Amino acid sequence: MFFSLILKVLKVLNIVFSRGIFLRNSLLVQYLHSNMQKVILLFTTSILCFSASSKELEMWISSFQDQVYYEKMAKLYNDEAKTKLKLKIKAYGFREMPDKLGVALRSGEGIPDLVQLDETFFGVFLNGPNPFLDLTKLAEKSGLLKKLHPRRLEVFTYQDKLLGLPQSLSAMMLYYRKDLFEEFGIKPKDLKTWEDFRLVGEKLMDEHAQRFLALDGTLFDVFLRQKGSDLFSKDGTFLPDEDVAVEILTEFAEMSQAQITVMPDRGSIFDPVFFSGDLETGEVLCVAGADWYGLDLFQQFAPGMEGLWGMMPLPAWIDDTGKLGPRTATFAGQGLMICESSKNKKKAWSFVEFVMKNKESNAERFLQGNSFPAFLPSWKDQRLLKDHEYFEQSMGQLLVELADEIPPVVVDPRRPQAIFLMQENYFGSVMFGALTPREAIDQYKEAMKQSWGRN
């Protein structure tokens, strides 16, 4: 409307000058009159340039691998929407991007229009004024509230506001060496519970001196939810089921002492050296990971092991009713958020909605080795369900089978710190015997209390 008004004013000026309403002896008037077409062209060009620049969106992502994906999605969006959106993408490291976003939000300068943020860092931005646009009504109107997996929507919801849209299912499974399972006579169907797993692991060590599972502290959160608990209760209590937390640490510490499980040399199952070392040398037969762990990290860091790894549900625990508990839980996974300060919210939402709902965008996310989508209609796409080339098995079918078993996550601003504290300070100490499970939980709770002033 503003631009059309400017053009109308210019046309009126042209009429005024052409009819001699202003004095003809004015040098400025004479110049403008003789060059009016050039003036109109100059103004029009400036307006068009300004209009084009207003369509530019700045997006920050926390994965260098995703840059190619989003560049491709911007082109697909422009082709299908018949528009000329310019998407300026800045790719940062997994932990680097949240740090830079925090600095931008505190300073109020350089804030992007939209961000891709991992759910493990989401809580960092909830302790204060909300920096993200509430997408609840937009998602409801577009149908996304019913078409995205409800457990993944919960991960980006806080105080009844949907602040991000999940891009991945992020369901955990057990990756295992198919060739070595066959060599040692192990059948995946015999590993229904963690007790089954322990018994098979004992036999492996006794008969073959073979370690079974690699793990690190990121799995503590997963194990808690598999056992029906969580890091936080809905009323904000940290470790609401302390006894369950101690039981989990005790169970895996015992397996660690028996060398059934092992911590990687550098403490992380996400370290590239872990793939080229422990996994490629057959030091362990299994590792737990989400869909993106297999699609991204396995293919990136262990390309030479194609065809050797299979996938199965996580072993579970028997619940209080005697039934087998959930054989999965979620961990990490990216979401898309629009910054509240963006001046291009409508355009940002249009792009986000396209990426979340478009058939090709969901398929490409899986096919390019990113993650399995949380968009339920995409699960009918045969490209997501056929055997995966690397695993020679259908990841999609296994994830669809496990999807209804995913336990909920309680979102809390303290959750990121709780995850990283356990990973870096306590889990390894328990596994190596430096702390007892009870000592670790007591220190864990005290560290959280000192940081936040409450339990």
DRENPATOR-607240 format. One record per residue (C-alpha): z, y, x; residue number from 1. Coordinates in nm, 3 decimals, padded with zeros to 5 digits. Layout:
% residues N
<<Z; Y; X>; NUM>
...
//
This chain:
% residues 455
<<00.000; 00.000; 00.000>; 1>
<<00.087; 00.239; 00.282>; 2>
<<-00.243; 00.175; 00.460>; 3>
<<-00.453; 00.224; 00.145>; 4>
<<-00.271; 00.554; 00.080>; 5>
<<-00.361; 00.676; 00.431>; 6>
<<-00.727; 00.591; 00.372>; 7>
<<-00.725; 00.779; 00.043>; 8>
<<-00.579; 01.088; 00.215>; 9>
<<-00.851; 01.072; 00.480>; 10>
<<-01.119; 01.055; 00.212>; 11>
<<-00.972; 01.357; 00.035>; 12>
<<-00.972; 01.551; 00.364>; 13>
<<-01.335; 01.462; 00.413>; 14>
<<-01.418; 01.601; 00.068>; 15>
<<-01.214; 01.915; 00.137>; 16>
<<-01.393; 01.982; 00.463>; 17>
<<-01.737; 01.903; 00.324>; 18>
<<-01.690; 02.147; 00.036>; 19>
<<-01.575; 02.427; 00.267>; 20>
<<-01.240; 02.477; 00.103>; 21>
<<-01.092; 02.569; 00.445>; 22>
<<-01.227; 02.864; 00.637>; 23>
<<-01.541; 02.774; 00.829>; 24>
<<-01.453; 02.998; 01.126>; 25>
<<-01.158; 02.775; 01.224>; 26>
<<-01.257; 02.591; 01.542>; 27>
<<-01.025; 02.299; 01.452>; 28>
<<-01.174; 02.274; 01.104>; 29>
<<-01.527; 02.292; 01.242>; 30>
<<-01.447; 02.018; 01.493>; 31>
<<-01.283; 01.793; 01.234>; 32>
<<-01.567; 01.854; 00.989>; 33>
<<-01.835; 01.762; 01.241>; 34>
<<-01.642; 01.458; 01.363>; 35>
<<-01.484; 01.337; 01.037>; 36>
<<-01.647; 00.993; 01.052>; 37>
<<-01.504; 00.943; 01.400>; 38>
<<-01.159; 01.056; 01.282>; 39>
<<-01.168; 00.813; 00.989>; 40>
<<-01.285; 00.534; 01.220>; 41>
<<-01.004; 00.611; 01.466>; 42>
<<-00.740; 00.610; 01.194>; 43>
<<-00.882; 00.294; 01.037>; 44>
<<-00.888; 00.114; 01.371>; 45>
<<-00.528; 00.215; 01.441>; 46>
<<-00.418; 00.096; 01.099>; 47>
<<-00.593; -00.238; 01.138>; 48>
<<-00.438; -00.287; 01.481>; 49>
<<-00.094; -00.209; 01.342>; 50>
<<-00.155; -00.444; 01.052>; 51>
<<-00.260; -00.724; 01.288>; 52>
<<00.043; -00.676; 01.513>; 53>
<<00.274; -00.698; 01.210>; 54>
<<00.150; -01.053; 01.155>; 55>
<<00.280; -01.166; 01.492>; 56>
<<00.581; -01.395; 01.483>; 57>
<<00.801; -01.462; 01.782>; 58>
<<00.942; -01.811; 01.795>; 59>
<<01.192; -01.955; 02.041>; 60>
<<01.202; -02.330; 02.091>; 61>
<<01.440; -02.551; 02.288>; 62>
<<01.183; -02.799; 02.416>; 63>
<<00.899; -02.737; 02.658>; 64>
<<00.720; -03.042; 02.517>; 65>
<<00.713; -02.883; 02.171>; 66>
<<00.512; -02.581; 02.280>; 67>
<<00.181; -02.767; 02.253>; 68>
<<00.283; -02.891; 01.908>; 69>
<<00.360; -02.544; 01.771>; 70>
<<00.048; -02.393; 01.920>; 71>
<<-00.148; -02.660; 01.741>; 72>
<<00.045; -02.599; 01.417>; 73>
<<-00.028; -02.225; 01.432>; 74>
<<-00.399; -02.300; 01.457>; 75>
<<-00.378; -02.550; 01.171>; 76>
<<-00.184; -02.298; 00.961>; 77>
<<-00.446; -02.029; 01.020>; 78>
<<-00.728; -02.267; 00.939>; 79>
<<-00.574; -02.384; 00.613>; 80>
<<-00.419; -02.055; 00.501>; 81>
<<-00.726; -01.853; 00.605>; 82>
<<-00.509; -01.606; 00.790>; 83>
<<-00.472; -01.471; 01.144>; 84>
<<-00.110; -01.534; 01.225>; 85>
<<-00.026; -01.480; 01.591>; 86>
<<00.260; -01.707; 01.697>; 87>
<<00.424; -01.599; 02.020>; 88>
<<00.613; -01.903; 02.146>; 89>
<<00.884; -01.891; 02.411>; 90>
<<00.993; -02.236; 02.530>; 91>
<<01.330; -02.282; 02.695>; 92>
<<01.543; -02.576; 02.805>; 93>
<<01.765; -02.769; 02.563>; 94>
<<02.080; -02.577; 02.663>; 95>
<<01.908; -02.263; 02.788>; 96>
<<01.769; -02.151; 02.452>; 97>
<<02.103; -02.137; 02.265>; 98>
<<02.246; -01.930; 02.551>; 99>
<<01.958; -01.681; 02.538>; 100>
<<01.976; -01.664; 02.160>; 101>
<<02.348; -01.589; 02.178>; 102>
<<02.285; -01.302; 02.420>; 103>
<<02.011; -01.160; 02.197>; 104>
<<02.228; -01.179; 01.886>; 105>
<<02.526; -01.014; 02.058>; 106>
<<02.314; -00.731; 02.199>; 107>
<<02.095; -00.694; 01.892>; 108>
<<01.789; -00.674; 02.113>; 109>
<<01.495; -00.908; 02.149>; 110>
<<01.593; -01.132; 01.858>; 111>
<<01.304; -01.364; 01.762>; 112>
<<01.178; -01.413; 01.409>; 113>
<<01.244; -01.784; 01.402>; 114>
<<01.403; -02.045; 01.623>; 115>
<<01.403; -02.418; 01.678>; 116>
<<01.764; -02.518; 01.736>; 117>
<<01.923; -02.856; 01.794>; 118>
<<02.193; -02.948; 01.544>; 119>
<<02.445; -03.011; 01.822>; 120>
<<02.430; -02.636; 01.901>; 121>
<<02.405; -02.517; 01.541>; 122>
<<02.782; -02.475; 01.504>; 123>
<<02.794; -02.233; 01.798>; 124>
<<02.639; -01.967; 01.573>; 125>
<<02.870; -02.021; 01.276>; 126>
<<03.182; -01.861; 01.422>; 127>
<<03.114; -01.506; 01.305>; 128>
<<02.854; -01.319; 01.098>; 129>
<<02.578; -01.557; 00.995>; 130>
<<02.265; -01.481; 01.205>; 131>
<<02.029; -01.700; 01.001>; 132>
<<01.856; -01.645; 00.668>; 133>
<<01.992; -01.846; 00.375>; 134>
<<01.701; -02.073; 00.284>; 135>
<<01.861; -02.238; -00.019>; 136>
<<01.657; -02.067; -00.292>; 137>
<<01.336; -02.074; -00.090>; 138>
<<01.375; -02.445; -00.020>; 139>
<<01.457; -02.515; -00.383>; 140>
<<01.153; -02.325; -00.507>; 141>
<<00.924; -02.503; -00.261>; 142>
<<01.062; -02.847; -00.347>; 143>
<<01.197; -02.908; 00.003>; 144>
<<01.555; -02.953; -00.123>; 145>
<<01.443; -03.277; -00.288>; 146>
<<01.185; -03.381; -00.031>; 147>
<<01.393; -03.363; 00.289>; 148>
<<01.646; -03.635; 00.362>; 149>
<<01.977; -03.516; 00.209>; 150>
<<02.185; -03.623; 00.508>; 151>
<<01.968; -03.413; 00.737>; 152>
<<01.987; -03.111; 00.507>; 153>
<<02.367; -03.135; 00.528>; 154>
<<02.355; -03.098; 00.905>; 155>
<<02.214; -02.744; 00.873>; 156>
<<02.424; -02.639; 00.573>; 157>
<<02.743; -02.436; 00.608>; 158>
<<02.959; -02.280; 00.337>; 159>
<<02.702; -02.384; 00.073>; 160>
<<02.418; -02.205; 00.253>; 161>
<<02.116; -02.390; 00.385>; 162>
<<02.051; -02.216; 00.717>; 163>
<<01.792; -02.444; 00.872>; 164>
<<01.539; -02.714; 00.786>; 165>
<<01.559; -03.049; 00.970>; 166>
<<01.249; -03.167; 01.151>; 167>
<<01.369; -03.514; 01.246>; 168>
<<01.553; -03.803; 01.086>; 169>
<<01.738; -03.862; 01.418>; 170>
<<01.867; -04.202; 01.305>; 171>
<<02.022; -04.409; 01.581>; 172>
<<01.906; -04.760; 01.668>; 173>
<<01.944; -05.005; 01.952>; 174>
<<01.660; -05.023; 02.203>; 175>
<<01.656; -05.362; 02.375>; 176>
<<01.457; -05.549; 02.638>; 177>
<<01.250; -05.798; 02.441>; 178>
<<01.151; -06.001; 02.747>; 179>
<<01.508; -06.035; 02.875>; 180>
<<01.649; -06.112; 02.531>; 181>
<<01.404; -06.401; 02.514>; 182>
<<01.490; -06.512; 02.868>; 183>
<<01.865; -06.519; 02.791>; 184>
<<01.820; -06.668; 02.444>; 185>
<<01.953; -06.364; 02.254>; 186>
<<01.831; -06.298; 01.899>; 187>
<<01.867; -05.950; 01.746>; 188>
<<01.972; -06.101; 01.410>; 189>
<<02.281; -06.245; 01.581>; 190>
<<02.410; -05.898; 01.673>; 191>
<<02.522; -05.780; 01.330>; 192>
<<02.863; -05.645; 01.437>; 193>
<<03.009; -05.493; 01.751>; 194>
<<03.230; -05.801; 01.773>; 195>
<<02.914; -06.016; 01.781>; 196>
<<02.787; -05.787; 02.052>; 197>
<<03.106; -05.827; 02.258>; 198>
<<03.095; -06.206; 02.238>; 199>
<<02.730; -06.222; 02.348>; 200>
<<02.809; -05.973; 02.625>; 201>
<<03.094; -06.187; 02.754>; 202>
<<02.864; -06.489; 02.773>; 203>
<<02.599; -06.285; 02.957>; 204>
<<02.851; -06.178; 03.221>; 205>
<<03.007; -06.524; 03.255>; 206>
<<02.678; -06.711; 03.287>; 207>
<<02.438; -06.456; 03.437>; 208>
<<02.646; -06.160; 03.566>; 209>
<<02.424; -05.946; 03.342>; 210>
<<02.548; -05.620; 03.189>; 211>
<<02.452; -05.564; 02.829>; 212>
<<02.471; -05.197; 02.718>; 213>
<<02.451; -04.853; 02.878>; 214>
<<02.644; -04.578; 02.700>; 215>
<<02.791; -04.231; 02.745>; 216>
<<03.021; -03.993; 02.562>; 217>
<<02.761; -03.870; 02.313>; 218>
<<02.800; -04.200; 02.128>; 219>
<<03.166; -04.136; 02.039>; 220>
<<03.063; -03.909; 01.751>; 221>
<<02.813; -04.172; 01.634>; 222>
<<03.072; -04.453; 01.645>; 223>
<<03.321; -04.243; 01.448>; 224>
<<03.078; -04.197; 01.162>; 225>
<<02.970; -04.561; 01.173>; 226>
<<03.338; -04.644; 01.115>; 227>
<<03.368; -04.407; 00.819>; 228>
<<03.532; -04.115; 00.997>; 229>
<<03.409; -03.800; 01.170>; 230>
<<03.509; -03.536; 01.424>; 231>
<<03.625; -03.308; 01.141>; 232>
<<03.737; -03.346; 00.782>; 233>
<<03.603; -03.121; 00.509>; 234>
<<03.925; -02.917; 00.520>; 235>
<<03.871; -02.851; 00.893>; 236>
<<04.116; -03.101; 01.043>; 237>
<<04.007; -03.216; 01.388>; 238>
<<04.004; -03.597; 01.429>; 239>
<<04.140; -03.665; 01.079>; 240>
<<04.164; -04.040; 01.160>; 241>
<<04.324; -04.050; 01.504>; 242>
<<04.387; -04.423; 01.486>; 243>
<<04.016; -04.488; 01.431>; 244>
<<03.931; -04.270; 01.732>; 245>
<<04.178; -04.461; 01.950>; 246>
<<04.044; -04.796; 01.824>; 247>
<<03.688; -04.703; 01.918>; 248>
<<03.780; -04.592; 02.268>; 249>
<<03.995; -04.901; 02.315>; 250>
<<03.719; -05.138; 02.204>; 251>
<<03.457; -04.991; 02.435>; 252>
<<03.701; -04.946; 02.725>; 253>
<<03.773; -05.319; 02.708>; 254>
<<03.399; -05.393; 02.712>; 255>
<<03.361; -05.153; 03.004>; 256>
<<03.636; -05.326; 03.202>; 257>
<<03.463; -05.658; 03.134>; 258>
<<03.134; -05.498; 03.252>; 259>
<<02.967; -05.571; 02.918>; 260>
<<02.897; -05.199; 02.890>; 261>
<<02.834; -04.956; 03.175>; 262>
<<02.822; -04.581; 03.225>; 263>
<<02.509; -04.460; 03.410>; 264>
<<02.562; -04.353; 03.772>; 265>
<<02.524; -03.985; 03.680>; 266>
<<02.711; -04.021; 03.353>; 267>
<<02.427; -03.962; 03.108>; 268>
<<02.180; -04.184; 02.924>; 269>
<<01.950; -03.879; 02.903>; 270>
<<01.907; -03.842; 03.279>; 271>
<<01.554; -03.926; 03.406>; 272>
<<01.716; -04.116; 03.694>; 273>
<<01.883; -04.347; 03.442>; 274>
<<01.542; -04.454; 03.314>; 275>
<<01.392; -04.511; 03.658>; 276>
<<01.711; -04.680; 03.776>; 277>
<<01.927; -04.874; 03.532>; 278>
<<01.656; -04.939; 03.274>; 279>
<<01.359; -05.020; 03.495>; 280>
<<01.564; -05.249; 03.721>; 281>
<<01.711; -05.444; 03.430>; 282>
<<02.066; -05.334; 03.508>; 283>
<<02.129; -05.331; 03.131>; 284>
<<01.949; -05.488; 02.836>; 285>
<<02.024; -05.226; 02.569>; 286>
<<02.070; -04.856; 02.511>; 287>
<<02.143; -04.674; 02.184>; 288>
<<01.931; -04.375; 02.090>; 289>
<<01.775; -04.184; 01.801>; 290>
<<01.408; -04.191; 01.704>; 291>
<<01.329; -03.902; 01.938>; 292>
<<01.498; -04.088; 02.225>; 293>
<<01.234; -04.357; 02.210>; 294>
<<00.939; -04.138; 02.118>; 295>
<<01.007; -03.872; 02.379>; 296>
<<01.233; -03.992; 02.661>; 297>
<<01.121; -04.354; 02.692>; 298>
<<00.753; -04.264; 02.700>; 299>
<<00.812; -03.970; 02.932>; 300>
<<01.050; -04.127; 03.184>; 301>
<<00.960; -04.497; 03.166>; 302>
<<00.585; -04.513; 03.093>; 303>
<<00.549; -04.828; 03.302>; 304>
<<00.775; -05.026; 03.067>; 305>
<<00.539; -05.012; 02.771>; 306>
<<00.564; -05.326; 02.562>; 307>
<<00.898; -05.438; 02.709>; 308>
<<01.131; -05.261; 02.466>; 309>
<<01.205; -05.347; 02.106>; 310>
<<01.412; -05.176; 01.838>; 311>
<<01.682; -05.303; 01.605>; 312>
<<01.969; -05.157; 01.395>; 313>
<<02.292; -05.070; 01.569>; 314>
<<02.563; -05.335; 01.544>; 315>
<<02.816; -05.222; 01.283>; 316>
<<03.180; -05.271; 01.186>; 317>
<<03.316; -05.458; 00.885>; 318>
<<03.475; -05.204; 00.652>; 319>
<<03.802; -05.233; 00.456>; 320>
<<03.626; -05.406; 00.168>; 321>
<<03.485; -05.676; 00.393>; 322>
<<03.132; -05.538; 00.383>; 323>
<<02.913; -05.451; 00.678>; 324>
<<02.929; -05.076; 00.746>; 325>
<<02.633; -04.851; 00.825>; 326>
<<02.402; -04.983; 01.095>; 327>
<<02.306; -04.634; 01.201>; 328>
<<02.423; -04.274; 01.221>; 329>
<<02.245; -03.961; 01.336>; 330>
<<02.267; -03.770; 01.659>; 331>
<<02.108; -03.436; 01.750>; 332>
<<01.762; -03.338; 01.627>; 333>
<<01.586; -03.005; 01.585>; 334>
<<01.589; -02.769; 01.289>; 335>
<<01.395; -02.452; 01.211>; 336>
<<01.583; -02.129; 01.130>; 337>
<<01.468; -01.778; 01.041>; 338>
<<01.675; -01.500; 01.193>; 339>
<<01.836; -01.267; 00.941>; 340>
<<01.728; -00.964; 01.144>; 341>
<<01.357; -01.058; 01.133>; 342>
<<01.125; -00.800; 00.980>; 343>
<<00.875; -01.074; 00.906>; 344>
<<01.085; -01.307; 00.691>; 345>
<<00.812; -01.372; 00.435>; 346>
<<00.556; -01.463; 00.698>; 347>
<<00.811; -01.669; 00.891>; 348>
<<00.900; -01.866; 00.578>; 349>
<<00.534; -01.925; 00.499>; 350>
<<00.484; -02.081; 00.843>; 351>
<<00.808; -02.284; 00.831>; 352>
<<00.727; -02.416; 00.486>; 353>
<<00.381; -02.518; 00.605>; 354>
<<00.516; -02.700; 00.909>; 355>
<<00.775; -02.885; 00.700>; 356>
<<00.540; -02.992; 00.418>; 357>
<<00.196; -03.034; 00.568>; 358>
<<00.084; -03.396; 00.606>; 359>
<<-00.077; -03.342; 00.945>; 360>
<<00.214; -03.142; 01.087>; 361>
<<00.455; -03.424; 01.003>; 362>
<<00.222; -03.689; 01.140>; 363>
<<00.158; -03.495; 01.462>; 364>
<<00.530; -03.457; 01.525>; 365>
<<00.557; -03.835; 01.534>; 366>
<<00.225; -03.912; 01.700>; 367>
<<00.278; -03.659; 01.980>; 368>
<<00.605; -03.827; 02.074>; 369>
<<00.855; -03.581; 01.926>; 370>
<<01.047; -03.741; 01.639>; 371>
<<01.027; -03.922; 01.307>; 372>
<<01.012; -03.658; 01.030>; 373>
<<01.286; -03.599; 00.772>; 374>
<<01.020; -03.509; 00.509>; 375>
<<01.034; -03.803; 00.268>; 376>
<<00.672; -03.792; 00.138>; 377>
<<00.544; -03.833; 00.495>; 378>
<<00.700; -04.180; 00.506>; 379>
<<00.405; -04.312; 00.307>; 380>
<<00.166; -04.215; 00.586>; 381>
<<00.048; -04.540; 00.743>; 382>
<<00.019; -04.367; 01.080>; 383>
<<00.398; -04.344; 01.085>; 384>
<<00.449; -04.702; 00.969>; 385>
<<00.210; -04.899; 01.184>; 386>
<<00.317; -05.066; 01.510>; 387>
<<00.391; -04.812; 01.779>; 388>
<<00.177; -04.856; 02.088>; 389>
<<00.468; -04.830; 02.334>; 390>
<<00.708; -05.060; 02.148>; 391>
<<00.450; -05.289; 01.986>; 392>
<<00.666; -05.269; 01.676>; 393>
<<00.692; -05.035; 01.377>; 394>
<<00.956; -04.770; 01.438>; 395>
<<00.879; -04.612; 01.102>; 396>
<<00.954; -04.923; 00.898>; 397>
<<01.287; -04.974; 01.074>; 398>
<<01.389; -04.612; 01.016>; 399>
<<01.291; -04.624; 00.649>; 400>
<<01.503; -04.938; 00.616>; 401>
<<01.805; -04.765; 00.775>; 402>
<<01.764; -04.424; 00.608>; 403>
<<01.991; -04.494; 00.310>; 404>
<<02.273; -04.607; 00.540>; 405>
<<02.303; -04.279; 00.728>; 406>
<<02.663; -04.154; 00.699>; 407>
<<02.736; -03.784; 00.639>; 408>
<<02.821; -03.524; 00.903>; 409>
<<03.087; -03.259; 00.849>; 410>
<<02.956; -02.930; 00.988>; 411>
<<03.212; -02.716; 01.170>; 412>
<<03.181; -02.426; 01.418>; 413>
<<03.389; -02.631; 01.663>; 414>
<<03.165; -02.936; 01.653>; 415>
<<02.947; -02.848; 01.957>; 416>
<<03.252; -02.803; 02.178>; 417>
<<03.407; -03.124; 02.048>; 418>
<<03.091; -03.322; 02.130>; 419>
<<03.055; -03.187; 02.482>; 420>
<<03.426; -03.206; 02.566>; 421>
<<03.434; -03.577; 02.485>; 422>
<<03.111; -03.637; 02.673>; 423>
<<03.208; -03.449; 02.987>; 424>
<<03.587; -03.483; 03.013>; 425>
<<03.727; -03.782; 02.831>; 426>
<<03.488; -04.065; 02.748>; 427>
<<03.408; -04.152; 03.109>; 428>
<<03.774; -04.122; 03.210>; 429>
<<03.863; -04.385; 02.951>; 430>
<<03.575; -04.615; 03.043>; 431>
<<03.672; -04.605; 03.413>; 432>
<<04.041; -04.653; 03.339>; 433>
<<04.160; -04.310; 03.455>; 434>
<<04.305; -04.237; 03.109>; 435>
<<04.425; -04.463; 02.831>; 436>
<<04.257; -04.412; 02.493>; 437>
<<04.575; -04.256; 02.353>; 438>
<<04.611; -04.020; 02.651>; 439>
<<04.249; -03.914; 02.614>; 440>
<<04.282; -03.840; 02.243>; 441>
<<04.605; -03.644; 02.296>; 442>
<<04.444; -03.433; 02.571>; 443>
<<04.128; -03.395; 02.365>; 444>
<<04.321; -03.256; 02.070>; 445>
<<04.523; -03.023; 02.293>; 446>
<<04.207; -02.887; 02.459>; 447>
<<04.054; -02.811; 02.119>; 448>
<<04.376; -02.650; 02.001>; 449>
<<04.392; -02.424; 02.307>; 450>
<<04.033; -02.315; 02.252>; 451>
<<04.059; -02.254; 01.879>; 452>
<<04.432; -02.212; 01.813>; 453>
<<04.444; -02.488; 01.552>; 454>
<<04.391; -02.857; 01.500>; 455>
//
